[in-house]
Every structure is written in C-alpha cells, then in structure tokens.
Amino acid sequence: MTDYVELLKSLKASLDSAASNQEFHRLIDLDSAVRACVNEAIEASQKDEKLKRDIAGVIREIMPVYRNIALVCGERSQLLKTEMTQLKRSRKGATEYLSVYGKMG
C-alpha cells in the first residue's frame, strides 16, 4: 500500500524547493504529480477516516506552497513582460536610427 501522506510531504518539499530556486520548468511536472497523488490518495482514503484526516492535513500544508508559487510566477511574469517591452522599444529605436542613418549616408 502506498504511503500517500509521506509521498505528498515529499512532493510539497520538492514544490517548495523548485519555487525557492526559481526552477519554473520543474513546477509543471511537480504540479501534475501532486494532483495525481491527491486524486489517488482521496480514492484510497474513502474507507479510512484516519488516512482521510491525515491527507487533508497535508493538503492544507501544500496550499500555502501553491499560493507562494502563484506569487513567484506572477512576479516573474511581470518582470518578463517589462523586459519584453524594453526590448521592443530598443529594437524600434535601433530600426529608426538605421532608417535615418541610411537616408544621410
């Protein structure tokens, strides 16, 4: 029998680590693993009240991790959006410069 509580705690630690280290590429796979594990755990705990309570407790511990991930990803998204805007402006400026320079030369 799978120890879903320990598996979920391990996945929580991995999510925490990936978010802290800004390993965004790992978050998608970890999220899929967490979701699959939660679904299996809930299914397995239908007839075991203690297991159901333990799993619910771990899920409550995972929720703040997801909130933190959403915050970190939102901040990263905003940073990338700002960088893209600056890159577009720089590119436009370079194009205009070359256009004017071409007319003078």
Distance bins in CASP14 RR format, pairs under 12 A and 6 or more apart:
PFRMAT RR
TARGET T0000
AUTHOR 0000-0000-0000
RMODE 2
METHOD distances of the structure
MODEL  1
1 7 0 0 0 0 0 1 0 0 0 0 0
1 40 0 0 0 0 0 1 0 0 0 0 0
1 41 0 0 0 0 0 1 0 0 0 0 0
1 44 1 0 0 1 0 0 0 0 0 0 0
1 45 0 0 0 0 0 1 0 0 0 0 0
1 48 0 0 0 0 0 1 0 0 0 0 0
1 51 0 0 0 0 1 0 0 0 0 0 0
2 8 0 0 0 0 0 1 0 0 0 0 0
2 10 0 0 0 0 0 1 0 0 0 0 0
2 36 0 0 0 0 0 1 0 0 0 0 0
2 37 0 0 0 0 1 0 0 0 0 0 0
2 40 1 0 0 1 0 0 0 0 0 0 0
2 41 0 0 0 0 1 0 0 0 0 0 0
2 43 0 0 0 0 0 1 0 0 0 0 0
2 44 1 0 0 1 0 0 0 0 0 0 0
2 45 0 0 0 0 0 1 0 0 0 0 0
2 51 0 0 0 0 0 1 0 0 0 0 0
2 55 0 0 0 0 0 1 0 0 0 0 0
3 9 0 0 0 0 1 0 0 0 0 0 0
3 10 0 0 0 0 1 0 0 0 0 0 0
3 37 0 0 0 0 0 1 0 0 0 0 0
3 40 0 0 0 0 0 1 0 0 0 0 0
3 41 0 0 0 0 1 0 0 0 0 0 0
3 44 0 0 0 0 0 1 0 0 0 0 0
3 45 0 0 0 0 0 1 0 0 0 0 0
3 51 0 0 0 0 1 0 0 0 0 0 0
3 54 0 0 0 0 1 0 0 0 0 0 0
3 55 0 0 0 0 0 1 0 0 0 0 0
3 58 0 0 0 0 0 1 0 0 0 0 0
4 10 0 0 0 0 0 1 0 0 0 0 0
4 11 0 0 0 0 0 1 0 0 0 0 0
4 34 0 0 0 0 0 1 0 0 0 0 0
4 36 0 0 0 0 0 1 0 0 0 0 0
4 37 1 0 0 1 0 0 0 0 0 0 0
4 38 0 0 0 0 1 0 0 0 0 0 0
4 39 0 0 0 0 0 1 0 0 0 0 0
4 40 1 0 0 1 0 0 0 0 0 0 0
4 41 1 1 0 0 0 0 0 0 0 0 0
4 42 0 0 0 0 1 0 0 0 0 0 0
4 43 0 0 0 0 1 0 0 0 0 0 0
4 44 1 0 0 1 0 0 0 0 0 0 0
4 45 1 0 0 1 0 0 0 0 0 0 0
4 48 0 0 0 0 0 1 0 0 0 0 0
4 51 1 0 0 1 0 0 0 0 0 0 0
4 52 0 0 0 0 0 1 0 0 0 0 0
4 54 0 0 0 0 1 0 0 0 0 0 0
4 55 1 0 1 0 0 0 0 0 0 0 0
4 56 0 0 0 0 0 1 0 0 0 0 0
4 57 0 0 0 0 0 1 0 0 0 0 0
4 58 0 0 0 0 1 0 0 0 0 0 0
4 59 0 0 0 0 0 1 0 0 0 0 0
5 11 0 0 0 0 0 1 0 0 0 0 0
5 12 0 0 0 0 0 1 0 0 0 0 0
5 37 0 0 0 0 0 1 0 0 0 0 0
5 38 0 0 0 0 0 1 0 0 0 0 0
5 41 1 0 0 1 0 0 0 0 0 0 0
5 44 0 0 0 0 0 1 0 0 0 0 0
5 45 0 0 0 0 1 0 0 0 0 0 0
5 48 0 0 0 0 0 1 0 0 0 0 0
5 50 0 0 0 0 0 1 0 0 0 0 0
5 51 1 0 0 1 0 0 0 0 0 0 0
5 52 0 0 0 0 0 1 0 0 0 0 0
5 53 0 0 0 0 0 1 0 0 0 0 0
5 54 1 0 1 0 0 0 0 0 0 0 0
5 55 1 0 0 1 0 0 0 0 0 0 0
5 56 0 0 0 0 0 1 0 0 0 0 0
5 57 0 0 0 0 1 0 0 0 0 0 0
5 58 1 0 1 0 0 0 0 0 0 0 0
5 59 0 0 0 0 0 1 0 0 0 0 0
5 61 0 0 0 0 0 1 0 0 0 0 0
5 62 0 0 0 0 0 1 0 0 0 0 0
6 12 0 0 0 0 0 1 0 0 0 0 0
6 13 0 0 0 0 0 1 0 0 0 0 0
6 37 0 0 0 0 0 1 0 0 0 0 0
6 41 0 0 0 0 0 1 0 0 0 0 0
6 51 0 0 0 0 0 1 0 0 0 0 0
6 54 0 0 0 0 1 0 0 0 0 0 0
6 55 0 0 0 0 0 1 0 0 0 0 0
6 58 0 0 0 0 1 0 0 0 0 0 0
7 13 0 0 0 0 0 1 0 0 0 0 0
7 14 0 0 0 0 0 1 0 0 0 0 0
7 33 0 0 0 0 1 0 0 0 0 0 0
7 34 0 0 0 0 1 0 0 0 0 0 0
7 36 0 0 0 0 0 1 0 0 0 0 0
7 37 1 0 1 0 0 0 0 0 0 0 0
7 38 0 0 0 0 0 1 0 0 0 0 0
7 40 0 0 0 0 1 0 0 0 0 0 0
7 41 1 0 0 1 0 0 0 0 0 0 0
7 44 0 0 0 0 0 1 0 0 0 0 0
7 54 0 0 0 0 0 1 0 0 0 0 0
7 55 0 0 0 0 0 1 0 0 0 0 0
7 58 0 0 0 0 1 0 0 0 0 0 0
7 62 0 0 0 0 0 1 0 0 0 0 0
8 14 0 0 0 0 0 1 0 0 0 0 0
8 15 0 0 0 0 0 1 0 0 0 0 0
8 30 0 0 0 0 0 1 0 0 0 0 0
8 33 0 0 0 0 1 0 0 0 0 0 0
8 34 1 0 0 1 0 0 0 0 0 0 0
8 35 0 0 0 0 0 1 0 0 0 0 0
8 36 0 0 0 0 0 1 0 0 0 0 0
8 37 1 0 1 0 0 0 0 0 0 0 0
8 38 1 0 0 1 0 0 0 0 0 0 0
8 39 0 0 0 0 0 1 0 0 0 0 0
8 40 0 0 0 0 0 1 0 0 0 0 0
8 41 1 0 0 1 0 0 0 0 0 0 0
8 42 0 0 0 0 0 1 0 0 0 0 0
8 44 0 0 0 0 0 1 0 0 0 0 0
8 45 0 0 0 0 0 1 0 0 0 0 0
8 51 0 0 0 0 0 1 0 0 0 0 0
8 54 0 0 0 0 1 0 0 0 0 0 0
8 55 1 0 0 1 0 0 0 0 0 0 0
8 56 0 0 0 0 0 1 0 0 0 0 0
8 57 0 0 0 0 1 0 0 0 0 0 0
8 58 1 0 1 0 0 0 0 0 0 0 0
8 59 1 0 0 1 0 0 0 0 0 0 0
8 60 0 0 0 0 0 1 0 0 0 0 0
8 61 0 0 0 0 1 0 0 0 0 0 0
8 62 1 0 0 1 0 0 0 0 0 0 0
8 63 0 0 0 0 0 1 0 0 0 0 0
8 65 0 0 0 0 0 1 0 0 0 0 0
9 15 0 0 0 0 0 1 0 0 0 0 0
9 16 0 0 0 0 0 1 0 0 0 0 0
9 34 0 0 0 0 0 1 0 0 0 0 0
9 37 0 0 0 0 0 1 0 0 0 0 0
9 41 0 0 0 0 0 1 0 0 0 0 0
9 54 0 0 0 0 0 1 0 0 0 0 0
9 55 0 0 0 0 0 1 0 0 0 0 0
9 57 0 0 0 0 0 1 0 0 0 0 0
9 58 1 0 1 0 0 0 0 0 0 0 0
9 59 0 0 0 0 0 1 0 0 0 0 0
9 61 1 0 0 1 0 0 0 0 0 0 0
9 62 0 0 0 0 1 0 0 0 0 0 0
9 65 0 0 0 0 0 1 0 0 0 0 0
10 16 0 0 0 0 0 1 0 0 0 0 0
10 17 0 0 0 0 0 1 0 0 0 0 0
10 30 0 0 0 0 0 1 0 0 0 0 0
10 33 0 0 0 0 1 0 0 0 0 0 0
10 34 0 0 0 0 0 1 0 0 0 0 0
10 37 0 0 0 0 1 0 0 0 0 0 0
10 58 0 0 0 0 0 1 0 0 0 0 0
10 62 0 0 0 0 0 1 0 0 0 0 0
11 17 0 0 0 0 0 1 0 0 0 0 0
11 18 0 0 0 0 0 1 0 0 0 0 0
11 26 0 0 0 0 0 1 0 0 0 0 0
11 27 0 0 0 0 0 1 0 0 0 0 0
11 29 0 0 0 0 0 1 0 0 0 0 0
11 30 1 0 0 1 0 0 0 0 0 0 0
11 31 0 0 0 0 1 0 0 0 0 0 0
11 32 0 0 0 0 0 1 0 0 0 0 0
11 33 1 0 1 0 0 0 0 0 0 0 0
11 34 1 0 1 0 0 0 0 0 0 0 0
11 35 0 0 0 0 1 0 0 0 0 0 0
11 36 0 0 0 0 1 0 0 0 0 0 0
11 37 1 0 0 1 0 0 0 0 0 0 0
11 38 0 0 0 0 1 0 0 0 0 0 0
11 40 0 0 0 0 0 1 0 0 0 0 0
11 41 0 0 0 0 0 1 0 0 0 0 0
11 58 0 0 0 0 1 0 0 0 0 0 0
11 59 0 0 0 0 0 1 0 0 0 0 0
11 61 0 0 0 0 0 1 0 0 0 0 0
11 62 1 0 0 1 0 0 0 0 0 0 0
11 65 0 0 0 0 1 0 0 0 0 0 0
11 66 0 0 0 0 0 1 0 0 0 0 0
12 18 0 0 0 0 0 1 0 0 0 0 0
12 19 0 0 0 0 0 1 0 0 0 0 0
12 30 0 0 0 0 1 0 0 0 0 0 0
12 31 0 0 0 0 0 1 0 0 0 0 0
12 33 0 0 0 0 0 1 0 0 0 0 0
12 34 1 0 0 1 0 0 0 0 0 0 0
12 37 0 0 0 0 0 1 0 0 0 0 0
12 38 0 0 0 0 0 1 0 0 0 0 0
12 57 0 0 0 0 0 1 0 0 0 0 0
12 58 1 0 0 1 0 0 0 0 0 0 0
12 59 0 0 0 0 1 0 0 0 0 0 0
12 60 0 0 0 0 0 1 0 0 0 0 0
12 61 1 0 0 1 0 0 0 0 0 0 0
12 62 1 0 1 0 0 0 0 0 0 0 0
12 63 0 0 0 0 1 0 0 0 0 0 0
12 64 0 0 0 0 1 0 0 0 0 0 0
12 65 1 0 1 0 0 0 0 0 0 0 0
12 66 0 0 0 0 1 0 0 0 0 0 0
12 68 0 0 0 0 0 1 0 0 0 0 0
12 69 0 0 0 0 0 1 0 0 0 0 0
13 19 0 0 0 0 0 1 0 0 0 0 0
13 20 0 0 0 0 0 1 0 0 0 0 0
13 30 0 0 0 0 0 1 0 0 0 0 0
13 34 0 0 0 0 0 1 0 0 0 0 0
13 58 0 0 0 0 0 1 0 0 0 0 0
13 61 0 0 0 0 0 1 0 0 0 0 0
13 62 0 0 0 0 0 1 0 0 0 0 0
13 65 0 0 0 0 1 0 0 0 0 0 0
14 20 0 0 0 0 0 1 0 0 0 0 0
14 21 0 0 0 0 0 1 0 0 0 0 0
14 23 0 0 0 0 1 0 0 0 0 0 0
14 26 1 0 0 1 0 0 0 0 0 0 0
14 27 0 0 0 0 1 0 0 0 0 0 0
14 29 0 0 0 0 1 0 0 0 0 0 0
14 30 1 0 1 0 0 0 0 0 0 0 0
14 31 0 0 0 0 0 1 0 0 0 0 0
14 33 0 0 0 0 1 0 0 0 0 0 0
14 34 0 0 0 0 1 0 0 0 0 0 0
14 37 0 0 0 0 0 1 0 0 0 0 0
14 62 0 0 0 0 0 1 0 0 0 0 0
14 65 0 0 0 0 1 0 0 0 0 0 0
14 69 0 0 0 0 0 1 0 0 0 0 0
15 21 0 0 0 0 0 1 0 0 0 0 0
15 23 0 0 0 0 0 1 0 0 0 0 0
15 24 0 0 0 0 0 1 0 0 0 0 0
15 26 0 0 0 0 1 0 0 0 0 0 0
15 27 1 0 0 1 0 0 0 0 0 0 0
15 28 0 0 0 0 0 1 0 0 0 0 0
15 29 0 0 0 0 0 1 0 0 0 0 0
15 30 1 0 1 0 0 0 0 0 0 0 0
15 31 1 0 0 1 0 0 0 0 0 0 0
15 32 0 0 0 0 0 1 0 0 0 0 0
15 33 0 0 0 0 1 0 0 0 0 0 0
15 34 1 0 0 1 0 0 0 0 0 0 0
15 35 0 0 0 0 0 1 0 0 0 0 0
15 37 0 0 0 0 0 1 0 0 0 0 0
15 61 0 0 0 0 0 1 0 0 0 0 0
15 62 1 0 0 1 0 0 0 0 0 0 0
15 63 0 0 0 0 0 1 0 0 0 0 0
15 64 0 0 0 0 0 1 0 0 0 0 0
15 65 1 0 1 0 0 0 0 0 0 0 0
15 66 1 0 0 1 0 0 0 0 0 0 0
15 67 0 0 0 0 0 1 0 0 0 0 0
15 68 0 0 0 0 1 0 0 0 0 0 0
15 69 1 0 0 1 0 0 0 0 0 0 0
15 70 0 0 0 0 0 1 0 0 0 0 0
15 72 0 0 0 0 0 1 0 0 0 0 0
16 23 0 0 0 0 0 1 0 0 0 0 0
16 26 0 0 0 0 0 1 0 0 0 0 0
16 27 0 0 0 0 0 1 0 0 0 0 0
16 30 0 0 0 0 1 0 0 0 0 0 0
16 34 0 0 0 0 0 1 0 0 0 0 0
16 61 0 0 0 0 0 1 0 0 0 0 0
16 62 0 0 0 0 1 0 0 0 0 0 0
16 64 0 0 0 0 1 0 0 0 0 0 0
16 65 1 0 1 0 0 0 0 0 0 0 0
16 66 0 0 0 0 0 1 0 0 0 0 0
16 67 0 0 0 0 0 1 0 0 0 0 0
16 68 1 0 0 1 0 0 0 0 0 0 0
16 69 0 0 0 0 1 0 0 0 0 0 0
16 72 0 0 0 0 0 1 0 0 0 0 0
17 23 1 0 0 1 0 0 0 0 0 0 0
17 26 0 0 0 0 1 0 0 0 0 0 0
17 27 0 0 0 0 0 1 0 0 0 0 0
17 30 0 0 0 0 1 0 0 0 0 0 0
17 65 0 0 0 0 0 1 0 0 0 0 0
17 68 0 0 0 0 0 1 0 0 0 0 0
17 69 0 0 0 0 0 1 0 0 0 0 0
18 24 1 0 0 1 0 0 0 0 0 0 0
18 25 0 0 0 0 1 0 0 0 0 0 0
18 26 1 0 1 0 0 0 0 0 0 0 0
18 27 1 0 1 0 0 0 0 0 0 0 0
18 28 0 0 0 0 1 0 0 0 0 0 0
18 29 0 0 0 0 1 0 0 0 0 0 0
18 30 1 0 1 0 0 0 0 0 0 0 0
18 31 0 0 0 0 1 0 0 0 0 0 0
18 33 0 0 0 0 0 1 0 0 0 0 0
18 34 0 0 0 0 0 1 0 0 0 0 0
18 65 0 0 0 0 1 0 0 0 0 0 0
18 66 0 0 0 0 0 1 0 0 0 0 0
18 68 0 0 0 0 0 1 0 0 0 0 0
18 69 0 0 0 0 1 0 0 0 0 0 0
18 72 0 0 0 0 1 0 0 0 0 0 0
18 73 0 0 0 0 0 1 0 0 0 0 0
19 26 0 0 0 0 1 0 0 0 0 0 0
19 27 1 0 0 1 0 0 0 0 0 0 0
19 30 0 0 0 0 1 0 0 0 0 0 0
19 31 0 0 0 0 0 1 0 0 0 0 0
19 62 0 0 0 0 0 1 0 0 0 0 0
19 64 0 0 0 0 0 1 0 0 0 0 0
19 65 1 0 0 1 0 0 0 0 0 0 0
19 66 0 0 0 0 1 0 0 0 0 0 0
19 67 0 0 0 0 0 1 0 0 0 0 0
19 68 1 0 1 0 0 0 0 0 0 0 0
19 69 1 0 1 0 0 0 0 0 0 0 0
19 70 0 0 0 0 1 0 0 0 0 0 0
19 71 0 0 0 0 1 0 0 0 0 0 0
19 72 1 0 1 0 0 0 0 0 0 0 0
19 73 0 0 0 0 1 0 0 0 0 0 0
19 74 0 0 0 0 0 1 0 0 0 0 0
19 75 0 0 0 0 0 1 0 0 0 0 0
19 76 0 0 0 0 0 1 0 0 0 0 0
20 26 0 0 0 0 0 1 0 0 0 0 0
20 27 0 0 0 0 0 1 0 0 0 0 0
20 65 0 0 0 0 0 1 0 0 0 0 0
20 68 0 0 0 0 1 0 0 0 0 0 0
20 69 0 0 0 0 0 1 0 0 0 0 0
20 72 0 0 0 0 1 0 0 0 0 0 0
21 27 0 0 0 0 0 1 0 0 0 0 0
21 72 0 0 0 0 0 1 0 0 0 0 0
22 68 0 0 0 0 0 1 0 0 0 0 0
22 69 0 0 0 0 0 1 0 0 0 0 0
22 72 1 0 0 1 0 0 0 0 0 0 0
22 73 0 0 0 0 1 0 0 0 0 0 0
22 74 0 0 0 0 0 1 0 0 0 0 0
22 75 0 0 0 0 0 1 0 0 0 0 0
22 76 1 0 0 1 0 0 0 0 0 0 0
22 79 0 0 0 0 0 1 0 0 0 0 0
23 29 0 0 0 0 0 1 0 0 0 0 0
23 30 0 0 0 0 1 0 0 0 0 0 0
23 69 0 0 0 0 0 1 0 0 0 0 0
23 72 0 0 0 0 0 1 0 0 0 0 0
23 73 0 0 0 0 0 1 0 0 0 0 0
23 76 0 0 0 0 0 1 0 0 0 0 0
24 30 0 0 0 0 0 1 0 0 0 0 0
24 31 0 0 0 0 0 1 0 0 0 0 0
24 69 0 0 0 0 1 0 0 0 0 0 0
24 72 0 0 0 0 1 0 0 0 0 0 0
24 73 1 0 0 1 0 0 0 0 0 0 0
24 74 0 0 0 0 0 1 0 0 0 0 0
24 75 0 0 0 0 0 1 0 0 0 0 0
24 76 1 0 0 1 0 0 0 0 0 0 0
24 77 0 0 0 0 0 1 0 0 0 0 0
24 79 0 0 0 0 0 1 0 0 0 0 0
24 80 0 0 0 0 0 1 0 0 0 0 0
25 31 0 0 0 0 0 1 0 0 0 0 0
25 73 0 0 0 0 0 1 0 0 0 0 0
26 32 0 0 0 0 0 1 0 0 0 0 0
26 33 0 0 0 0 0 1 0 0 0 0 0
26 34 0 0 0 0 0 1 0 0 0 0 0
26 69 0 0 0 0 0 1 0 0 0 0 0
27 33 0 0 0 0 0 1 0 0 0 0 0
27 34 0 0 0 0 0 1 0 0 0 0 0
27 65 0 0 0 0 0 1 0 0 0 0 0
27 66 0 0 0 0 1 0 0 0 0 0 0
27 68 0 0 0 0 0 1 0 0 0 0 0
27 69 1 0 0 1 0 0 0 0 0 0 0
27 70 0 0 0 0 0 1 0 0 0 0 0
27 72 0 0 0 0 1 0 0 0 0 0 0
27 73 1 0 0 1 0 0 0 0 0 0 0
27 76 0 0 0 0 0 1 0 0 0 0 0
28 34 0 0 0 0 0 1 0 0 0 0 0
28 35 0 0 0 0 0 1 0 0 0 0 0
28 69 0 0 0 0 0 1 0 0 0 0 0
28 73 0 0 0 0 0 1 0 0 0 0 0
29 35 0 0 0 0 0 1 0 0 0 0 0
29 36 0 0 0 0 0 1 0 0 0 0 0
30 36 0 0 0 0 0 1 0 0 0 0 0
30 37 0 0 0 0 0 1 0 0 0 0 0
30 62 0 0 0 0 0 1 0 0 0 0 0
30 65 0 0 0 0 1 0 0 0 0 0 0
30 66 0 0 0 0 0 1 0 0 0 0 0
30 69 0 0 0 0 1 0 0 0 0 0 0
31 37 0 0 0 0 0 1 0 0 0 0 0
31 38 0 0 0 0 0 1 0 0 0 0 0
31 62 0 0 0 0 0 1 0 0 0 0 0
31 65 0 0 0 0 0 1 0 0 0 0 0
31 66 0 0 0 0 1 0 0 0 0 0 0
31 69 0 0 0 0 1 0 0 0 0 0 0
31 70 0 0 0 0 0 1 0 0 0 0 0
31 73 0 0 0 0 0 1 0 0 0 0 0
32 38 0 0 0 0 0 1 0 0 0 0 0
32 39 0 0 0 0 0 1 0 0 0 0 0
33 39 0 0 0 0 0 1 0 0 0 0 0
33 40 0 0 0 0 0 1 0 0 0 0 0
33 41 0 0 0 0 0 1 0 0 0 0 0
33 62 0 0 0 0 0 1 0 0 0 0 0
34 40 0 0 0 0 0 1 0 0 0 0 0
34 41 0 0 0 0 0 1 0 0 0 0 0
34 58 0 0 0 0 0 1 0 0 0 0 0
34 59 0 0 0 0 1 0 0 0 0 0 0
34 61 0 0 0 0 0 1 0 0 0 0 0
34 62 1 0 0 1 0 0 0 0 0 0 0
34 63 0 0 0 0 0 1 0 0 0 0 0
34 65 0 0 0 0 1 0 0 0 0 0 0
34 66 0 0 0 0 1 0 0 0 0 0 0
34 69 0 0 0 0 0 1 0 0 0 0 0
35 41 0 0 0 0 0 1 0 0 0 0 0
35 42 0 0 0 0 0 1 0 0 0 0 0
35 59 0 0 0 0 0 1 0 0 0 0 0
35 62 0 0 0 0 0 1 0 0 0 0 0
35 66 0 0 0 0 0 1 0 0 0 0 0
36 42 0 0 0 0 0 1 0 0 0 0 0
36 43 0 0 0 0 0 1 0 0 0 0 0
37 43 0 0 0 0 0 1 0 0 0 0 0
37 44 0 0 0 0 0 1 0 0 0 0 0
37 45 0 0 0 0 0 1 0 0 0 0 0
37 55 0 0 0 0 1 0 0 0 0 0 0
37 58 0 0 0 0 1 0 0 0 0 0 0
37 59 0 0 0 0 0 1 0 0 0 0 0
37 62 0 0 0 0 0 1 0 0 0 0 0
38 44 0 0 0 0 0 1 0 0 0 0 0
38 45 0 0 0 0 0 1 0 0 0 0 0
38 55 1 0 0 1 0 0 0 0 0 0 0
38 56 0 0 0 0 0 1 0 0 0 0 0
38 57 0 0 0 0 0 1 0 0 0 0 0
38 58 0 0 0 0 1 0 0 0 0 0 0
38 59 1 0 0 1 0 0 0 0 0 0 0
38 60 0 0 0 0 0 1 0 0 0 0 0
38 62 0 0 0 0 1 0 0 0 0 0 0
38 63 0 0 0 0 0 1 0 0 0 0 0
38 66 0 0 0 0 0 1 0 0 0 0 0
39 45 0 0 0 0 0 1 0 0 0 0 0
39 46 0 0 0 0 0 1 0 0 0 0 0
39 55 0 0 0 0 0 1 0 0 0 0 0
39 59 0 0 0 0 0 1 0 0 0 0 0
40 46 0 0 0 0 0 1 0 0 0 0 0
40 51 0 0 0 0 0 1 0 0 0 0 0
40 55 0 0 0 0 0 1 0 0 0 0 0
41 48 0 0 0 0 0 1 0 0 0 0 0
41 51 1 0 0 1 0 0 0 0 0 0 0
41 52 0 0 0 0 1 0 0 0 0 0 0
41 53 0 0 0 0 0 1 0 0 0 0 0
41 54 0 0 0 0 1 0 0 0 0 0 0
41 55 1 0 1 0 0 0 0 0 0 0 0
41 56 0 0 0 0 1 0 0 0 0 0 0
41 57 0 0 0 0 0 1 0 0 0 0 0
41 58 0 0 0 0 1 0 0 0 0 0 0
41 59 0 0 0 0 1 0 0 0 0 0 0
41 62 0 0 0 0 0 1 0 0 0 0 0
42 48 0 0 0 0 0 1 0 0 0 0 0
42 51 0 0 0 0 1 0 0 0 0 0 0
42 52 1 0 0 1 0 0 0 0 0 0 0
42 54 0 0 0 0 0 1 0 0 0 0 0
42 55 1 0 0 1 0 0 0 0 0 0 0
42 56 0 0 0 0 1 0 0 0 0 0 0
42 58 0 0 0 0 0 1 0 0 0 0 0
42 59 0 0 0 0 1 0 0 0 0 0 0
43 51 0 0 0 0 0 1 0 0 0 0 0
43 52 0 0 0 0 0 1 0 0 0 0 0
43 55 0 0 0 0 0 1 0 0 0 0 0
44 51 1 0 0 1 0 0 0 0 0 0 0
44 52 0 0 0 0 1 0 0 0 0 0 0
44 54 0 0 0 0 0 1 0 0 0 0 0
44 55 0 0 0 0 1 0 0 0 0 0 0
45 51 1 0 1 0 0 0 0 0 0 0 0
45 52 1 0 1 0 0 0 0 0 0 0 0
45 53 0 0 0 0 1 0 0 0 0 0 0
45 54 0 0 0 0 1 0 0 0 0 0 0
45 55 1 0 1 0 0 0 0 0 0 0 0
45 56 0 0 0 0 1 0 0 0 0 0 0
45 57 0 0 0 0 0 1 0 0 0 0 0
45 58 0 0 0 0 0 1 0 0 0 0 0
45 59 0 0 0 0 0 1 0 0 0 0 0
46 52 1 0 0 1 0 0 0 0 0 0 0
46 55 0 0 0 0 0 1 0 0 0 0 0
48 54 0 0 0 0 1 0 0 0 0 0 0
48 55 0 0 0 0 1 0 0 0 0 0 0
49 55 0 0 0 0 0 1 0 0 0 0 0
49 56 0 0 0 0 0 1 0 0 0 0 0
50 56 0 0 0 0 0 1 0 0 0 0 0
50 57 0 0 0 0 0 1 0 0 0 0 0
51 57 0 0 0 0 0 1 0 0 0 0 0
51 58 0 0 0 0 0 1 0 0 0 0 0
52 58 0 0 0 0 0 1 0 0 0 0 0
52 59 0 0 0 0 0 1 0 0 0 0 0
53 59 0 0 0 0 0 1 0 0 0 0 0
53 60 0 0 0 0 0 1 0 0 0 0 0
54 60 0 0 0 0 0 1 0 0 0 0 0
54 61 0 0 0 0 0 1 0 0 0 0 0
55 61 0 0 0 0 0 1 0 0 0 0 0
55 62 0 0 0 0 0 1 0 0 0 0 0
56 62 0 0 0 0 0 1 0 0 0 0 0
56 63 0 0 0 0 0 1 0 0 0 0 0
57 63 0 0 0 0 1 0 0 0 0 0 0
58 65 0 0 0 0 0 1 0 0 0 0 0
59 65 0 0 0 0 0 1 0 0 0 0 0
59 66 0 0 0 0 0 1 0 0 0 0 0
60 66 0 0 0 0 0 1 0 0 0 0 0
60 67 0 0 0 0 0 1 0 0 0 0 0
61 67 0 0 0 0 0 1 0 0 0 0 0
62 68 0 0 0 0 0 1 0 0 0 0 0
62 69 0 0 0 0 0 1 0 0 0 0 0
63 69 0 0 0 0 0 1 0 0 0 0 0
63 70 0 0 0 0 0 1 0 0 0 0 0
64 70 0 0 0 0 0 1 0 0 0 0 0
64 71 0 0 0 0 0 1 0 0 0 0 0
65 71 0 0 0 0 0 1 0 0 0 0 0
65 72 0 0 0 0 0 1 0 0 0 0 0
66 72 0 0 0 0 0 1 0 0 0 0 0
66 73 0 0 0 0 0 1 0 0 0 0 0
67 73 0 0 0 0 0 1 0 0 0 0 0
67 74 0 0 0 0 0 1 0 0 0 0 0
68 74 0 0 0 0 0 1 0 0 0 0 0
68 75 0 0 0 0 0 1 0 0 0 0 0
69 75 0 0 0 0 0 1 0 0 0 0 0
69 76 0 0 0 0 0 1 0 0 0 0 0
70 76 0 0 0 0 0 1 0 0 0 0 0
70 77 0 0 0 0 0 1 0 0 0 0 0
71 77 0 0 0 0 0 1 0 0 0 0 0
71 78 0 0 0 0 0 1 0 0 0 0 0
72 78 0 0 0 0 0 1 0 0 0 0 0
72 79 0 0 0 0 0 1 0 0 0 0 0
73 79 0 0 0 0 0 1 0 0 0 0 0
73 80 0 0 0 0 0 1 0 0 0 0 0
74 80 0 0 0 0 1 0 0 0 0 0 0
74 81 0 0 0 0 1 0 0 0 0 0 0
75 81 0 0 0 0 0 1 0 0 0 0 0
75 82 0 0 0 0 0 1 0 0 0 0 0
76 82 0 0 0 0 0 1 0 0 0 0 0
76 83 0 0 0 0 0 1 0 0 0 0 0
77 83 0 0 0 0 0 1 0 0 0 0 0
77 84 0 0 0 0 0 1 0 0 0 0 0
78 84 0 0 0 0 0 1 0 0 0 0 0
78 85 0 0 0 0 0 1 0 0 0 0 0
79 85 0 0 0 0 0 1 0 0 0 0 0
79 86 0 0 0 0 0 1 0 0 0 0 0
80 86 0 0 0 0 0 1 0 0 0 0 0
80 87 0 0 0 0 0 1 0 0 0 0 0
81 87 0 0 0 0 0 1 0 0 0 0 0
81 88 0 0 0 0 0 1 0 0 0 0 0
82 88 0 0 0 0 0 1 0 0 0 0 0
82 89 0 0 0 0 0 1 0 0 0 0 0
83 89 0 0 0 0 0 1 0 0 0 0 0
83 90 0 0 0 0 0 1 0 0 0 0 0
84 90 0 0 0 0 0 1 0 0 0 0 0
84 91 0 0 0 0 0 1 0 0 0 0 0
85 91 0 0 0 0 0 1 0 0 0 0 0
85 92 0 0 0 0 0 1 0 0 0 0 0
86 92 0 0 0 0 0 1 0 0 0 0 0
86 93 0 0 0 0 0 1 0 0 0 0 0
87 93 0 0 0 0 0 1 0 0 0 0 0
87 94 0 0 0 0 0 1 0 0 0 0 0
88 94 0 0 0 0 0 1 0 0 0 0 0
88 95 0 0 0 0 0 1 0 0 0 0 0
89 95 0 0 0 0 0 1 0 0 0 0 0
89 96 0 0 0 0 0 1 0 0 0 0 0
90 96 0 0 0 0 0 1 0 0 0 0 0
90 97 0 0 0 0 0 1 0 0 0 0 0
91 97 0 0 0 0 0 1 0 0 0 0 0
91 98 0 0 0 0 0 1 0 0 0 0 0
92 98 0 0 0 0 0 1 0 0 0 0 0
92 99 0 0 0 0 0 1 0 0 0 0 0
93 99 0 0 0 0 1 0 0 0 0 0 0
93 100 0 0 0 0 1 0 0 0 0 0 0
93 101 0 0 0 0 0 1 0 0 0 0 0
94 100 0 0 0 0 0 1 0 0 0 0 0
94 101 0 0 0 0 0 1 0 0 0 0 0
95 101 0 0 0 0 0 1 0 0 0 0 0
95 102 0 0 0 0 0 1 0 0 0 0 0
96 102 0 0 0 0 0 1 0 0 0 0 0
96 103 0 0 0 0 0 1 0 0 0 0 0
97 103 0 0 0 0 0 1 0 0 0 0 0
97 104 0 0 0 0 0 1 0 0 0 0 0
98 104 0 0 0 0 0 1 0 0 0 0 0
98 105 0 0 0 0 0 1 0 0 0 0 0
99 105 0 0 0 0 0 1 0 0 0 0 0
END
